Amino acid sequence: ATEDLPEGQRLAVFGRARWVFRRVVLISILMLLVTGGTSTWRMWHVYAADQKVVGLAYSSLPWVAGHGALAAIGFWMAMLATRTTRVVGRPVGLLRVLLVVLLVSMFVASVARHVRLRLRDIAQPAGDQQSIPGSTF
């Protein structure tokens, strides 16, 4: 659609699109930080209880920490891809790597939840869901 435009107008269109996309990325990152921080704060007692029961290696806490670390890398890459001072050398390649990082981050969050649920199922007697703090999922 921009092939018919002169070079100056084409660059102006791309610049405006990048500026708008950067604002969307910034708002999304802020919202993810707020909701992720709130969820982690609300679930922290469950993560600590898991760690006391089975130890750090088998609890959900390392998976939660891995999810947070991958999310931080993804946030950094998104900011790098949308920085307005100059264009990244290979923006499509960077966005592909960013997509993989974010998908792996979602997978790690899912694993953390399944580990937590599995530990809950092991710890509670059959049919007694109220005996474990934080067991309302």
C-alpha positions, 0 to 999 in steps of 0.5 A, spaced: 500 500 500 505 504 501 509 502 494 506 508 490 508 513 495 514 518 495 520 516 499 519 521 504 511 520 505 513 512 506 518 513 511 513 518 515 507 513 515 512 507 517 514 512 523 507 514 525 506 506 525 512 505 529 510 511 534 503 508 535 505 501 536 510 503 541 505 506 545 501 500 545 507 496 547 508 500 553 501 500 555 501 493 554 507 492 558 505 496 564 498 492 564 502 486 564 507 488 570 501 490 574 497 484 573 503 479 574 505 483 580 498 482 583 497 475 581 504 473 584 503 477 591 496 474 591 499 467 590 505 468 594 503 464 600 501 458 596 508 458 593 512 458 599 507 453 602 509 448 596 517 450 597 516 448 605 513 441 603 517 439 597 523 443 597 525 449 592 527 444 587 520 441 586 516 446 588 512 451 583 517 457 585 522 456 580 517 456 574 514 462 577 521 465 577 523 463 570 516 466 567 518 472 570 525 472 568 523 470 561 517 476 561 523 481 563 527 479 557 521 479 552 519 486 555 526 488 554 526 485 546 519 489 545 522 495 547 528 494 543 524 493 537 520 499 538 525 504 540 524 510 536 531 513 535 533 508 530 531 502 527 533 495 529 538 492 524 533 486 523 526 488 526 523 482 523 528 477 526 528 480 532 520 480 533 520 472 531 525 471 537 521 475 541 515 471 539 519 465 541 521 468 548 514 470 549 511 463 547 516 459 552 514 464 557 507 462 557 509 455 557 513 456 563 507 459 567 503 453 565 508 448 567 508 453 574 500 452 575 500 445 573 506 443 578 502 447 583 495 443 582 499 437 582 502 438 589 495 440 591 492 434 589 498 430 592 497 433 599 490 433 600 485 427 601 480 425 596 474 430 597 477 435 602 479 441 598 478 446 604 484 443 608 489 446 604 490 454 604 490 457 597 486 451 594 480 455 591 482 455 584 
